[in-house]
């Protein structure tokens, strides 16, 4: 332990390999041992060169005090080596990660396990950069870590694109909803109303003079109205906008039962309206989840629970069907879009399933 | 409501035996023109879920057969089959992977009923099996004489 709290020798991390290589012959007589040693040192020196060219490397003691950084570290953080050594990583902390995240990192490496993850850091000029980080703890004889080697690669661009992609997804889904709403309204109020006025005209004709041909026509127009309304409803049920997510889910479940022959048990204590974007997210996720139940679960019953827990709305959709394992998961665009919908309104969604154990979808939406 | 007679049951049960099918089923329109179809009798079903299932003309393999007025086939080898299967609640409920749907008419006009043959594995139906089933579909059309009132 003493050794680790010593002020750091500048050559702390393999810096001495080259020097040793030069001095080898002066200390060790020519022998196969010398030969092997030279080879090993050579390899080590090459390895270090490769690592330094490719990655950001830092070595800290068990408390996280920086003992060594390579040039790449200085370059990206914009701090000089002198500014970094002897300080801890709080210097470049961006304040982005939760304390739980940092706690998990420390618990992992203190227990001697390798930690891997993405961290956002702050450079000297206050700009941010993302690094994909691997921290390897080195243990002493007592099994306590005395040093941590952190190897990082910059992924700022990747993170930026990832964030853009997510924003884009949310926007695309929003546009899709708007379009659906527009078409649904058009169908219902436009074509639907025109057809209805046709019925009224037919009725007045029929009142004057009964005719089987007109009767038949009237019944056909009625069927078309039903179809148009059905289509409008499928696109976007107006009840969702007018009365909220709970009546919308209720109606959806009714139709679902008569379409698929699956009984859905619906429990709900949500009595208030939510932000319409959140209501849409909940509705679409329930819809998608139930469709998946019908397609894959092979069950006669399913469950939907919507629970208002004050701060959050907890939605579960579950069945006791055939389930599936992670590996057998299909193309799964559905699941991806459900996750994105949840994320788009600040919530999150998780799914658990195992063969013969059914499937459960848990959705948490902040109020 | 359509009344299922013993003779209709017999036709469907015997057909299932003769074509080595896992299931034969009869759907009929709940009222003349438009409207939805319901499954009235299923021979070889795993559950009673079919009693709850209704579908629209044009939807799934059975609905499409009624709309087109011709036989429609679903099996894993044919393109577009996945959608036709997933839109057909009976195929999902009964875990059918191959099926053919043959429309029939009880009025002599547009189709208002459909006969479905299905298997839970991937198979093909021979021409003579299809011809046999088409004959049964016609017979069912004759047997469903009284237009149901709903």
Interface residues (C-beta under 8 A of the other chain):
Chain A: X219 X220 X222 X223 X226 X227 X230 X257 X258 X259 X260 X261 X262 X263 X294 X295 X298 X300
Chain B: X33 X34 X35 X47 X49 X50 X51 X52 X53 X54 X55 X56 X86 X89 X92 X93 X95
